């Protein structure tokens, strides 16, 4: 979903065999998807870092930023990234 003036704009996309295969490959990864809204300035800054080859993708920057945030603000949490997906609520 695109964002213009902080208003979400739905985007429709035709599905073909190639995009279906990419979707299936993404589902097989052990990654979760998070959607967030950021300022245009921040988006431009992150894209420049990717364009300059400092990072391979905006997703990598966001993942690193979240990881560092958790370590800095919640250092007493012992959970490893691998175990975060395995926890389930017990009724």
Z-matrix of the N, CA and C atoms (Angstrom, degrees):
N
C 1 1.439
C 2 1.523 1 108.06
N 3 1.286 2 116.75 1 129.83
C 4 1.454 3 122.39 2 178.41
C 5 1.527 4 109.44 3 -86.27
N 6 1.321 5 115.70 4 161.17
C 7 1.458 6 120.32 5 179.17
C 8 1.518 7 108.21 6 -129.94
N 9 1.326 8 116.09 7 129.26
C 10 1.460 9 120.98 8 176.09
C 11 1.525 10 107.41 9 -129.74
N 12 1.324 11 116.57 10 124.56
C 13 1.466 12 121.79 11 -177.06
C 14 1.527 13 111.04 12 53.69
N 15 1.329 14 115.58 13 41.83
C 16 1.468 15 123.64 14 179.88
C 17 1.527 16 113.27 15 61.42
N 18 1.340 17 117.25 16 22.06
C 19 1.461 18 121.78 17 176.85
C 20 1.519 19 108.09 18 -115.03
N 21 1.345 20 117.86 19 120.42
C 22 1.464 21 119.95 20 179.62
C 23 1.530 22 111.15 21 -63.06
N 24 1.329 23 116.10 22 135.54
C 25 1.455 24 122.02 23 178.41
C 26 1.524 25 107.44 24 -121.89
N 27 1.338 26 117.36 25 116.51
C 28 1.456 27 118.60 26 -179.71
C 29 1.527 28 110.98 27 -66.58
N 30 1.321 29 115.45 28 141.65
C 31 1.451 30 121.40 29 178.15
C 32 1.520 31 107.94 30 -120.33
N 33 1.319 32 116.25 31 128.81
C 34 1.457 33 119.69 32 176.57
C 35 1.511 34 108.25 33 -101.24
N 36 1.322 35 115.03 34 145.85
C 37 1.446 36 119.99 35 -177.04
C 38 1.516 37 109.40 36 -138.64
N 39 1.324 38 116.28 37 136.45
C 40 1.452 39 120.11 38 177.05
C 41 1.519 40 108.97 39 -71.07
N 42 1.324 41 116.09 40 140.02
C 43 1.451 42 120.89 41 179.10
C 44 1.516 43 109.09 42 -99.14
N 45 1.308 44 114.99 43 129.56
C 46 1.458 45 119.51 44 173.96
C 47 1.513 46 108.99 45 -126.44
N 48 1.290 47 117.77 46 179.28
C 49 1.462 48 120.89 47 -176.65
C 50 1.520 49 111.03 48 -59.22
N 51 1.318 50 117.26 49 -41.00
C 52 1.451 51 121.50 50 -177.93
C 53 1.528 52 111.56 51 -62.52
N 54 1.343 53 117.30 52 -47.77
C 55 1.464 54 119.27 53 -179.05
C 56 1.524 55 111.21 54 -69.43
N 57 1.332 56 117.24 55 -31.66
C 58 1.462 57 120.13 56 176.07
C 59 1.522 58 110.47 57 -64.80
N 60 1.310 59 117.18 58 -42.08
C 61 1.464 60 120.89 59 178.43
C 62 1.523 61 110.71 60 -64.71
N 63 1.321 62 117.23 61 -39.06
C 64 1.461 63 120.56 62 178.06
C 65 1.521 64 110.56 63 -64.50
N 66 1.326 65 117.18 64 -40.40
C 67 1.458 66 121.40 65 179.06
C 68 1.521 67 110.12 66 -63.13
N 69 1.317 68 117.12 67 -44.10
C 70 1.462 69 120.82 68 178.95
C 71 1.520 70 110.78 69 -63.00
N 72 1.319 71 117.42 70 -39.27
C 73 1.460 72 120.92 71 178.87
C 74 1.527 73 110.41 72 -64.84
N 75 1.333 74 117.28 73 -40.10
C 76 1.455 75 120.82 74 178.64
C 77 1.524 76 111.32 75 -64.96
N 78 1.334 77 117.00 76 -36.92
C 79 1.459 78 120.52 77 -179.92
C 80 1.522 79 111.37 78 -67.26
N 81 1.322 80 118.06 79 -25.56
C 82 1.450 81 121.50 80 -179.20
C 83 1.525 82 111.85 81 -80.56
N 84 1.333 83 117.97 82 -18.60
C 85 1.464 84 120.95 83 177.68
C 86 1.522 85 109.39 84 -71.61
N 87 1.313 86 115.77 85 156.82
C 88 1.456 87 120.07 86 176.77
C 89 1.533 88 108.72 87 -93.67
N 90 1.321 89 116.01 88 58.87
C 91 1.456 90 122.01 89 -179.19
C 92 1.518 91 108.95 90 -127.73
N 93 1.302 92 115.46 91 147.98
C 94 1.469 93 121.50 92 175.66
C 95 1.520 94 107.89 93 -107.66
N 96 1.317 95 116.71 94 153.74
C 97 1.455 96 121.82 95 179.43
C 98 1.518 97 109.87 96 -105.26
N 99 1.320 98 115.38 97 131.39
C 100 1.458 99 122.07 98 176.89
C 101 1.529 100 106.88 99 -125.02
N 102 1.312 101 116.78 100 132.56
C 103 1.466 102 121.17 101 176.20
C 104 1.520 103 108.03 102 -106.90
N 105 1.321 104 116.72 103 131.70
C 106 1.463 105 120.74 104 -178.67
C 107 1.516 106 109.46 105 -140.55
N 108 1.309 107 115.60 106 156.29
C 109 1.456 108 122.06 107 176.68
C 110 1.518 109 108.47 108 -108.46
N 111 1.326 110 116.70 109 131.92
C 112 1.458 111 121.86 110 178.53
C 113 1.520 112 108.74 111 -128.33
N 114 1.308 113 116.43 112 167.01
C 115 1.463 114 120.77 113 178.97
C 116 1.528 115 109.59 114 -69.50
N 117 1.321 116 117.13 115 153.59
C 118 1.467 117 119.86 116 176.61
C 119 1.530 118 112.18 117 -57.72
N 120 1.335 119 117.24 118 -36.70
C 121 1.460 120 120.93 119 178.55
C 122 1.525 121 111.01 120 -61.17
N 123 1.338 122 116.65 121 -46.43
C 124 1.455 123 120.78 122 -179.42
C 125 1.526 124 110.93 123 -64.52
N 126 1.306 125 117.19 124 -42.65
C 127 1.467 126 121.27 125 178.53
C 128 1.528 127 110.59 126 -58.83
N 129 1.330 128 116.45 127 -46.41
C 130 1.461 129 120.60 128 179.56
C 131 1.521 130 111.28 129 -62.56
N 132 1.308 131 115.90 130 -41.85
C 133 1.478 132 120.79 131 -179.91
C 134 1.531 133 110.89 132 -63.05
N 135 1.335 134 116.97 133 -44.27
C 136 1.468 135 120.82 134 179.34
C 137 1.526 136 110.98 135 -65.21
N 138 1.330 137 116.96 136 -41.96
C 139 1.466 138 120.00 137 179.46
C 140 1.526 139 111.42 138 -64.46
N 141 1.330 140 117.62 139 -35.24
C 142 1.477 141 120.43 140 175.98
C 143 1.523 142 111.03 141 -63.29
N 144 1.331 143 116.37 142 -38.98
C 145 1.467 144 119.94 143 179.06
C 146 1.525 145 110.91 144 -64.89
N 147 1.321 146 116.72 145 -36.15
C 148 1.467 147 120.71 146 177.12
C 149 1.525 148 109.49 147 -70.83
N 150 1.325 149 117.62 148 -44.87
C 151 1.467 150 121.86 149 -179.92
C 152 1.525 151 112.23 150 -60.87
N 153 1.331 152 116.72 151 -33.57
C 154 1.465 153 120.80 152 -179.91
C 155 1.526 154 112.22 153 -84.76
N 156 1.322 155 116.01 154 5.99
C 157 1.480 156 122.95 155 176.70
C 158 1.526 157 113.73 156 69.16
N 159 1.344 158 117.66 157 17.32
C 160 1.463 159 119.87 158 174.29
C 161 1.525 160 110.15 159 -68.73
N 162 1.336 161 116.08 160 -34.22
C 163 1.458 162 123.15 161 178.56
C 164 1.522 163 108.25 162 -135.39
N 165 1.315 164 116.15 163 156.37
C 166 1.463 165 118.95 164 -178.69
C 167 1.521 166 112.54 165 -82.03
N 168 1.346 167 117.62 166 -23.70
C 169 1.465 168 120.11 167 179.34
C 170 1.527 169 109.69 168 -161.30
N 171 1.329 170 114.93 169 161.87
C 172 1.463 171 120.41 170 175.18
C 173 1.526 172 108.42 171 -63.05
N 174 1.311 173 116.92 172 -36.06
C 175 1.461 174 120.94 173 178.74
C 176 1.534 175 111.45 174 -58.39
N 177 1.324 176 117.17 175 -40.32
C 178 1.468 177 120.43 176 177.53
C 179 1.520 178 111.53 177 -62.43
N 180 1.323 179 117.07 178 -40.62
C 181 1.467 180 121.00 179 179.17
C 182 1.525 181 110.24 180 -64.35
N 183 1.326 182 116.22 181 -45.76
C 184 1.465 183 120.61 182 -178.70
C 185 1.526 184 110.33 183 -64.55
N 186 1.321 185 117.09 184 -41.83
C 187 1.462 186 120.70 185 178.79
C 188 1.529 187 110.93 186 -61.11
N 189 1.322 188 116.73 187 -45.60
C 190 1.458 189 121.17 188 178.27
C 191 1.526 190 111.06 189 -62.99
N 192 1.331 191 116.54 190 -43.11
C 193 1.469 192 120.79 191 -179.47
C 194 1.536 193 110.94 192 -62.35
N 195 1.322 194 116.61 193 -42.92
C 196 1.473 195 120.11 194 178.85
C 197 1.527 196 110.78 195 -64.53
N 198 1.328 197 116.08 196 -43.22
C 199 1.460 198 120.47 197 179.86
C 200 1.530 199 110.65 198 -60.96
N 201 1.336 200 116.71 199 -47.21
C 202 1.467 201 120.30 200 179.35
C 203 1.526 202 111.76 201 -64.97
N 204 1.328 203 117.38 202 -35.92
C 205 1.464 204 121.30 203 176.84
C 206 1.526 205 110.32 204 -60.76
N 207 1.322 206 116.70 205 -47.10
C 208 1.468 207 120.41 206 -179.41
C 209 1.518 208 111.66 207 -64.07
N 210 1.316 209 117.25 208 -42.16
C 211 1.467 210 120.65 209 179.48
C 212 1.529 211 110.18 210 -64.21
N 213 1.324 212 116.78 211 -42.60
C 214 1.468 213 120.86 212 -177.04
C 215 1.526 214 112.59 213 -70.92
N 216 1.332 215 117.29 214 -42.41
C 217 1.465 216 120.33 215 -172.70
C 218 1.527 217 114.41 216 -97.53
N 219 1.314 218 117.41 217 -15.96
C 220 1.466 219 121.24 218 179.28
C 221 1.526 220 110.03 219 -135.44
N 222 1.327 221 117.42 220 58.27
C 223 1.469 222 120.84 221 -174.03
C 224 1.529 223 113.82 222 -67.62
N 225 1.320 224 117.47 223 -19.78
C 226 1.465 225 119.73 224 -177.78
C 227 1.529 226 112.84 225 -81.91
N 228 1.296 227 117.55 226 -4.38
C 229 1.472 228 120.83 227 178.62
C 230 1.522 229 108.32 228 -79.37
N 231 1.316 230 116.78 229 122.85
C 232 1.460 231 121.47 230 -176.67
C 233 1.522 232 113.86 231 -89.67
N 234 1.300 233 118.04 232 -5.26
C 235 1.453 234 120.13 233 -174.15
C 236 1.516 235 111.91 234 -64.77
N 237 1.320 236 114.63 235 135.29
C 238 1.451 237 122.16 236 175.27
C 239 1.519 238 108.09 237 -87.91
N 240 1.326 239 118.97 238 154.86
C 241 1.456 240 120.71 239 179.12
C 242 1.532 241 113.32 240 -54.88
N 243 1.342 242 118.86 241 -34.89
C 244 1.465 243 121.49 242 -179.19
C 245 1.526 244 111.67 243 -65.03
N 246 1.324 245 117.88 244 -32.19
C 247 1.456 246 120.35 245 -174.59
C 248 1.516 247 113.32 246 -86.57
N 249 1.320 248 117.43 247 -12.79
C 250 1.464 249 119.81 248 -177.92
C 251 1.524 250 111.66 249 -62.44
N 252 1.335 251 117.47 250 -34.19
C 253 1.457 252 120.87 251 -177.47
C 254 1.530 253 111.97 252 -81.71
N 255 1.326 254 117.84 253 -16.54
C 256 1.459 255 121.45 254 -175.04
C 257 1.532 256 112.38 255 -87.06
N 258 1.333 257 117.69 256 -17.86
C 259 1.453 258 120.29 257 -178.74
C 260 1.519 259 110.97 258 -72.64
N 261 1.308 260 115.52 259 134.18
C 262 1.453 261 120.38 260 177.11
C 263 1.527 262 107.75 261 -132.18
N 264 1.329 263 115.89 262 146.66
C 265 1.459 264 119.81 263 178.61
C 266 1.516 265 109.93 264 -70.73
N 267 1.314 266 115.24 265 137.58
C 268 1.470 267 120.63 266 175.25
C 269 1.515 268 108.06 267 -100.11
N 270 1.307 269 116.68 268 135.34
C 271 1.470 270 120.67 269 179.86
C 272 1.502 271 111.13 270 -80.91
